[in-house]
Amino acid sequence: MPKRAAEFFAGIGLMRMGLDKEGWTTIWANDLDEKKWEMYRDNFNDGAF
């Protein structure tokens, strides 16, 4: 079974970076801060947000 995660208040994606290295897939993420969200989107432009 694949390891999947949802990131609430993801910031710029530091947790995702660590989870990616361990084979996890982020299927959904969000953040309330627009600047952090833009940085997350720029780093991981894959539709998880």
N, CA, C and O atoms as a Maestro MAE file, in Angstrom:
{
 s_m_m2io_version
 :::
 2.0.0
}

f_m_ct {
 s_m_title
 :::
 protein
 m_atom[196] {
  # First column is atom index #
  i_m_mmod_type
  r_m_x_coord
  r_m_y_coord
  r_m_z_coord
  i_m_residue_number
  s_m_chain_name
  s_m_pdb_residue_name
  s_m_pdb_atom_name
  i_m_atomic_number
  :::
  1 25 0.847 -1.182 0.000 1 A "MET " " N  " 7
  2 3 0.000 0.000 0.000 1 A "MET " " CA " 6
  3 2 0.890 1.243 0.000 1 A "MET " " C  " 6
  4 15 1.823 1.333 0.798 1 A "MET " " O  " 8
  5 25 0.612 2.202 -0.889 2 A "PRO " " N  " 7
  6 3 1.435 3.413 -0.942 2 A "PRO " " CA " 6
  7 2 1.234 4.285 0.291 2 A "PRO " " C  " 6
  8 15 0.147 4.333 0.867 2 A "PRO " " O  " 8
  9 25 2.283 4.960 0.676 3 A "LYS " " N  " 7
  10 3 2.210 5.904 1.790 3 A "LYS " " CA " 6
  11 2 1.782 7.251 1.237 3 A "LYS " " C  " 6
  12 15 2.436 7.806 0.354 3 A "LYS " " O  " 8
  13 25 0.673 7.779 1.764 4 A "ARG " " N  " 7
  14 3 0.152 9.059 1.291 4 A "ARG " " CA " 6
  15 2 -0.057 9.997 2.466 4 A "ARG " " C  " 6
  16 15 -0.340 9.559 3.581 4 A "ARG " " O  " 8
  17 25 0.085 11.291 2.209 5 A "ALA " " N  " 7
  18 3 -0.053 12.289 3.265 5 A "ALA " " CA " 6
  19 2 -0.847 13.487 2.774 5 A "ALA " " C  " 6
  20 15 -0.874 13.795 1.582 5 A "ALA " " O  " 8
  21 25 -1.489 14.150 3.716 6 A "ALA " " N  " 7
  22 3 -2.125 15.448 3.476 6 A "ALA " " CA " 6
  23 2 -1.417 16.436 4.396 6 A "ALA " " C  " 6
  24 15 -1.184 16.139 5.567 6 A "ALA " " O  " 8
  25 25 -1.079 17.593 3.876 7 A "GLU " " N  " 7
  26 3 -0.378 18.613 4.655 7 A "GLU " " CA " 6
  27 2 -1.316 19.770 4.958 7 A "GLU " " C  " 6
  28 15 -1.757 20.482 4.056 7 A "GLU " " O  " 8
  29 25 -1.613 19.945 6.228 8 A "PHE " " N  " 7
  30 3 -2.406 21.083 6.678 8 A "PHE " " CA " 6
  31 2 -1.433 22.144 7.179 8 A "PHE " " C  " 6
  32 15 -0.522 21.827 7.943 8 A "PHE " " O  " 8
  33 25 -1.607 23.392 6.765 9 A "PHE " " N  " 7
  34 3 -0.696 24.476 7.122 9 A "PHE " " CA " 6
  35 2 0.724 24.088 6.718 9 A "PHE " " C  " 6
  36 15 1.637 24.046 7.543 9 A "PHE " " O  " 8
  37 25 0.883 23.808 5.437 10 A "ALA " " N  " 7
  38 3 2.101 23.227 4.882 10 A "ALA " " CA " 6
  39 2 3.297 24.171 4.852 10 A "ALA " " C  " 6
  40 15 4.427 23.723 4.661 10 A "ALA " " O  " 8
  41 25 3.070 25.454 5.036 11 A "GLY " " N  " 7
  42 3 4.195 26.378 4.944 11 A "GLY " " CA " 6
  43 2 4.783 26.329 3.546 11 A "GLY " " C  " 6
  44 15 4.056 26.382 2.555 11 A "GLY " " O  " 8
  45 25 6.106 26.227 3.471 12 A "ILE " " N  " 7
  46 3 6.764 26.172 2.166 12 A "ILE " " CA " 6
  47 2 7.057 24.742 1.739 12 A "ILE " " C  " 6
  48 15 7.642 24.524 0.679 12 A "ILE " " O  " 8
  49 25 6.658 23.758 2.554 13 A "GLY " " N  " 7
  50 3 6.788 22.360 2.151 13 A "GLY " " CA " 6
  51 2 7.943 21.589 2.752 13 A "GLY " " C  " 6
  52 15 8.343 20.566 2.194 13 A "GLY " " O  " 8
  53 25 8.497 22.039 3.871 14 A "LEU " " N  " 7
  54 3 9.631 21.339 4.460 14 A "LEU " " CA " 6
  55 2 9.270 19.913 4.895 14 A "LEU " " C  " 6
  56 15 10.072 18.995 4.721 14 A "LEU " " O  " 8
  57 25 8.082 19.720 5.454 15 A "MET " " N  " 7
  58 3 7.668 18.371 5.844 15 A "MET " " CA " 6
  59 2 7.547 17.486 4.610 15 A "MET " " C  " 6
  60 15 7.965 16.328 4.625 15 A "MET " " O  " 8
  61 25 6.984 18.025 3.561 16 A "ARG " " N  " 7
  62 3 6.851 17.256 2.329 16 A "ARG " " CA " 6
  63 2 8.209 16.829 1.781 16 A "ARG " " C  " 6
  64 15 8.365 15.705 1.306 16 A "ARG " " O  " 8
  65 25 9.180 17.721 1.846 17 A "MET " " N  " 7
  66 3 10.522 17.375 1.364 17 A "MET " " CA " 6
  67 2 11.058 16.148 2.090 17 A "MET " " C  " 6
  68 15 11.639 15.256 1.473 17 A "MET " " O  " 8
  69 25 10.859 16.109 3.399 18 A "GLY " " N  " 7
  70 3 11.296 14.955 4.181 18 A "GLY " " CA " 6
  71 2 10.502 13.701 3.862 18 A "GLY " " C  " 6
  72 15 11.070 12.617 3.731 18 A "GLY " " O  " 8
  73 25 9.189 13.849 3.735 19 A "LEU " " N  " 7
  74 3 8.350 12.689 3.418 19 A "LEU " " CA " 6
  75 2 8.646 12.143 2.026 19 A "LEU " " C  " 6
  76 15 8.651 10.929 1.823 19 A "LEU " " O  " 8
  77 25 8.891 13.030 1.072 20 A "ASP " " N  " 7
  78 3 9.232 12.593 -0.290 20 A "ASP " " CA " 6
  79 2 10.458 11.692 -0.283 20 A "ASP " " C  " 6
  80 15 10.505 10.686 -0.991 20 A "ASP " " O  " 8
  81 25 11.444 12.060 0.517 21 A "LYS " " N  " 7
  82 3 12.682 11.265 0.589 21 A "LYS " " CA " 6
  83 2 12.441 9.865 1.146 21 A "LYS " " C  " 6
  84 15 13.212 8.943 0.884 21 A "LYS " " O  " 8
  85 25 11.358 9.715 1.920 22 A "GLU " " N  " 7
  86 3 11.027 8.424 2.512 22 A "GLU " " CA " 6
  87 2 9.990 7.649 1.704 22 A "GLU " " C  " 6
  88 15 9.505 6.609 2.150 22 A "GLU " " O  " 8
  89 25 9.651 8.149 0.523 23 A "GLY " " N  " 7
  90 3 8.744 7.432 -0.364 23 A "GLY " " CA " 6
  91 2 7.266 7.767 -0.219 23 A "GLY " " C  " 6
  92 15 6.422 7.081 -0.795 23 A "GLY " " O  " 8
  93 25 6.944 8.796 0.532 24 A "TRP " " N  " 7
  94 3 5.556 9.206 0.697 24 A "TRP " " CA " 6
  95 2 5.118 10.063 -0.487 24 A "TRP " " C  " 6
  96 15 5.947 10.679 -1.157 24 A "TRP " " O  " 8
  97 25 3.808 10.098 -0.741 25 A "THR " " N  " 7
  98 3 3.219 10.943 -1.768 25 A "THR " " CA " 6
  99 2 2.241 11.900 -1.094 25 A "THR " " C  " 6
  100 15 1.337 11.469 -0.378 25 A "THR " " O  " 8
  101 25 2.423 13.177 -1.320 26 A "THR " " N  " 7
  102 3 1.495 14.174 -0.784 26 A "THR " " CA " 6
  103 2 0.352 14.329 -1.766 26 A "THR " " C  " 6
  104 15 0.559 14.674 -2.930 26 A "THR " " O  " 8
  105 25 -0.858 14.072 -1.289 27 A "ILE " " N  " 7
  106 3 -2.023 14.116 -2.174 27 A "ILE " " CA " 6
  107 2 -2.819 15.413 -2.029 27 A "ILE " " C  " 6
  108 15 -3.660 15.724 -2.872 27 A "ILE " " O  " 8
  109 25 -2.553 16.170 -0.957 28 A "TRP " " N  " 7
  110 3 -3.284 17.403 -0.726 28 A "TRP " " CA " 6
  111 2 -2.485 18.273 0.235 28 A "TRP " " C  " 6
  112 15 -1.851 17.755 1.155 28 A "TRP " " O  " 8
  113 25 -2.508 19.590 0.035 29 A "ALA " " N  " 7
  114 3 -1.812 20.516 0.930 29 A "ALA " " CA " 6
  115 2 -2.495 21.869 0.909 29 A "ALA " " C  " 6
  116 15 -3.150 22.238 -0.066 29 A "ALA " " O  " 8
  117 25 -2.330 22.610 2.015 30 A "ASN " " N  " 7
  118 3 -2.859 23.969 2.058 30 A "ASN " " CA " 6
  119 2 -2.029 24.831 3.006 30 A "ASN " " C  " 6
  120 15 -1.236 24.312 3.792 30 A "ASN " " O  " 8
  121 25 -2.211 26.116 2.930 31 A "ASP " " N  " 7
  122 3 -1.674 27.063 3.901 31 A "ASP " " CA " 6
  123 2 -2.482 28.345 3.779 31 A "ASP " " C  " 6
  124 15 -2.979 28.674 2.702 31 A "ASP " " O  " 8
  125 25 -2.610 29.062 4.881 32 A "LEU " " N  " 7
  126 3 -3.378 30.301 4.878 32 A "LEU " " CA " 6
  127 2 -2.559 31.508 4.442 32 A "LEU " " C  " 6
  128 15 -3.111 32.491 3.948 32 A "LEU " " O  " 8
  129 25 -1.249 31.438 4.622 33 A "ASP " " N  " 7
  130 3 -0.367 32.543 4.264 33 A "ASP " " CA " 6
  131 2 -0.104 32.520 2.760 33 A "ASP " " C  " 6
  132 15 0.463 31.558 2.243 33 A "ASP " " O  " 8
  133 25 -0.507 33.559 2.068 34 A "GLU " " N  " 7
  134 3 -0.425 33.586 0.603 34 A "GLU " " CA " 6
  135 2 1.014 33.480 0.090 34 A "GLU " " C  " 6
  136 15 1.265 32.787 -0.896 34 A "GLU " " O  " 8
  137 25 1.955 34.153 0.743 35 A "LYS " " N  " 7
  138 3 3.357 34.110 0.299 35 A "LYS " " CA " 6
  139 2 3.937 32.702 0.448 35 A "LYS " " C  " 6
  140 15 4.624 32.212 -0.449 35 A "LYS " " O  " 8
  141 25 3.659 32.056 1.581 36 A "LYS " " N  " 7
  142 3 4.143 30.680 1.780 36 A "LYS " " CA " 6
  143 2 3.511 29.752 0.755 36 A "LYS " " C  " 6
  144 15 4.164 28.862 0.212 36 A "LYS " " O  " 8
  145 25 2.231 29.977 0.501 37 A "TRP " " N  " 7
  146 3 1.523 29.136 -0.450 37 A "TRP " " CA " 6
  147 2 2.102 29.274 -1.861 37 A "TRP " " C  " 6
  148 15 2.222 28.288 -2.587 37 A "TRP " " O  " 8
  149 25 2.454 30.488 -2.236 38 A "GLU " " N  " 7
  150 3 3.070 30.702 -3.545 38 A "GLU " " CA " 6
  151 2 4.407 29.965 -3.643 38 A "GLU " " C  " 6
  152 15 4.718 29.368 -4.674 38 A "GLU " " O  " 8
  153 25 5.194 30.009 -2.566 39 A "MET " " N  " 7
  154 3 6.480 29.304 -2.565 39 A "MET " " CA " 6
  155 2 6.261 27.795 -2.638 39 A "MET " " C  " 6
  156 15 6.991 27.100 -3.345 39 A "MET " " O  " 8
  157 25 5.274 27.287 -1.923 40 A "TYR " " N  " 7
  158 3 4.965 25.854 -1.973 40 A "TYR " " CA " 6
  159 2 4.584 25.454 -3.398 40 A "TYR " " C  " 6
  160 15 5.089 24.471 -3.940 40 A "TYR " " O  " 8
  161 25 3.698 26.225 -3.980 41 A "ARG " " N  " 7
  162 3 3.239 25.937 -5.342 41 A "ARG " " CA " 6
  163 2 4.400 25.956 -6.334 41 A "ARG " " C  " 6
  164 15 4.470 25.117 -7.233 41 A "ARG " " O  " 8
  165 25 5.306 26.912 -6.167 42 A "ASP " " N  " 7
  166 3 6.462 26.992 -7.057 42 A "ASP " " CA " 6
  167 2 7.404 25.797 -6.885 42 A "ASP " " C  " 6
  168 15 8.018 25.342 -7.850 42 A "ASP " " O  " 8
  169 25 7.514 25.297 -5.662 43 A "ASN " " N  " 7
  170 3 8.381 24.136 -5.397 43 A "ASN " " CA " 6
  171 2 7.762 22.818 -5.837 43 A "ASN " " C  " 6
  172 15 8.473 21.921 -6.291 43 A "ASN " " O  " 8
  173 25 6.450 22.693 -5.708 44 A "PHE " " N  " 7
  174 3 5.767 21.431 -5.978 44 A "PHE " " CA " 6
  175 2 4.560 21.661 -6.871 44 A "PHE " " C  " 6
  176 15 3.426 21.530 -6.410 44 A "PHE " " O  " 8
  177 25 4.762 21.985 -8.077 45 A "ASN " " N  " 7
  178 3 3.668 22.288 -9.003 45 A "ASN " " CA " 6
  179 2 3.110 20.985 -9.572 45 A "ASN " " C  " 6
  180 15 3.318 20.660 -10.741 45 A "ASN " " O  " 8
  181 25 2.387 20.237 -8.707 46 A "ASP " " N  " 7
  182 3 1.880 18.926 -9.122 46 A "ASP " " CA " 6
  183 2 0.398 18.722 -8.854 46 A "ASP " " C  " 6
  184 15 -0.113 17.613 -9.016 46 A "ASP " " O  " 8
  185 25 -0.293 19.770 -8.449 47 A "GLY " " N  " 7
  186 3 -1.731 19.663 -8.246 47 A "GLY " " CA " 6
  187 2 -2.149 19.200 -6.855 47 A "GLY " " C  " 6
  188 15 -3.338 18.975 -6.628 47 A "GLY " " O  " 8
  189 25 -1.214 19.050 -5.913 48 A "ALA " " N  " 7
  190 3 -1.587 18.624 -4.553 48 A "ALA " " CA " 6
  191 2 -2.275 19.753 -3.791 48 A "ALA " " C  " 6
  192 15 -2.828 19.517 -2.717 48 A "ALA " " O  " 8
  193 25 -2.251 20.968 -4.322 49 A "PHE " " N  " 7
  194 3 -2.856 22.098 -3.621 49 A "PHE " " CA " 6
  195 2 -4.111 22.551 -4.277 49 A "PHE " " C  " 6
  196 15 -4.746 23.496 -3.810 49 A "PHE " " O  " 8
  :::
 }
 m_bond[195] {
  # First column is bond index #
  i_m_from
  i_m_to
  i_m_order
  :::
  1 1 2 1
  2 2 3 1
  3 3 4 2
  4 3 5 1
  5 5 6 1
  6 6 7 1
  7 7 8 2
  8 7 9 1
  9 9 10 1
  10 10 11 1
  11 11 12 2
  12 11 13 1
  13 13 14 1
  14 14 15 1
  15 15 16 2
  16 15 17 1
  17 17 18 1
  18 18 19 1
  19 19 20 2
  20 19 21 1
  21 21 22 1
  22 22 23 1
  23 23 24 2
  24 23 25 1
  25 25 26 1
  26 26 27 1
  27 27 28 2
  28 27 29 1
  29 29 30 1
  30 30 31 1
  31 31 32 2
  32 31 33 1
  33 33 34 1
  34 34 35 1
  35 35 36 2
  36 35 37 1
  37 37 38 1
  38 38 39 1
  39 39 40 2
  40 39 41 1
  41 41 42 1
  42 42 43 1
  43 43 44 2
  44 43 45 1
  45 45 46 1
  46 46 47 1
  47 47 48 2
  48 47 49 1
  49 49 50 1
  50 50 51 1
  51 51 52 2
  52 51 53 1
  53 53 54 1
  54 54 55 1
  55 55 56 2
  56 55 57 1
  57 57 58 1
  58 58 59 1
  59 59 60 2
  60 59 61 1
  61 61 62 1
  62 62 63 1
  63 63 64 2
  64 63 65 1
  65 65 66 1
  66 66 67 1
  67 67 68 2
  68 67 69 1
  69 69 70 1
  70 70 71 1
  71 71 72 2
  72 71 73 1
  73 73 74 1
  74 74 75 1
  75 75 76 2
  76 75 77 1
  77 77 78 1
  78 78 79 1
  79 79 80 2
  80 79 81 1
  81 81 82 1
  82 82 83 1
  83 83 84 2
  84 83 85 1
  85 85 86 1
  86 86 87 1
  87 87 88 2
  88 87 89 1
  89 89 90 1
  90 90 91 1
  91 91 92 2
  92 91 93 1
  93 93 94 1
  94 94 95 1
  95 95 96 2
  96 95 97 1
  97 97 98 1
  98 98 99 1
  99 99 100 2
  100 99 101 1
  101 101 102 1
  102 102 103 1
  103 103 104 2
  104 103 105 1
  105 105 106 1
  106 106 107 1
  107 107 108 2
  108 107 109 1
  109 109 110 1
  110 110 111 1
  111 111 112 2
  112 111 113 1
  113 113 114 1
  114 114 115 1
  115 115 116 2
  116 115 117 1
  117 117 118 1
  118 118 119 1
  119 119 120 2
  120 119 121 1
  121 121 122 1
  122 122 123 1
  123 123 124 2
  124 123 125 1
  125 125 126 1
  126 126 127 1
  127 127 128 2
  128 127 129 1
  129 129 130 1
  130 130 131 1
  131 131 132 2
  132 131 133 1
  133 133 134 1
  134 134 135 1
  135 135 136 2
  136 135 137 1
  137 137 138 1
  138 138 139 1
  139 139 140 2
  140 139 141 1
  141 141 142 1
  142 142 143 1
  143 143 144 2
  144 143 145 1
  145 145 146 1
  146 146 147 1
  147 147 148 2
  148 147 149 1
  149 149 150 1
  150 150 151 1
  151 151 152 2
  152 151 153 1
  153 153 154 1
  154 154 155 1
  155 155 156 2
  156 155 157 1
  157 157 158 1
  158 158 159 1
  159 159 160 2
  160 159 161 1
  161 161 162 1
  162 162 163 1
  163 163 164 2
  164 163 165 1
  165 165 166 1
  166 166 167 1
  167 167 168 2
  168 167 169 1
  169 169 170 1
  170 170 171 1
  171 171 172 2
  172 171 173 1
  173 173 174 1
  174 174 175 1
  175 175 176 2
  176 175 177 1
  177 177 178 1
  178 178 179 1
  179 179 180 2
  180 179 181 1
  181 181 182 1
  182 182 183 1
  183 183 184 2
  184 183 185 1
  185 185 186 1
  186 186 187 1
  187 187 188 2
  188 187 189 1
  189 189 190 1
  190 190 191 1
  191 191 192 2
  192 191 193 1
  193 193 194 1
  194 194 195 1
  195 195 196 2
  :::
 }
}
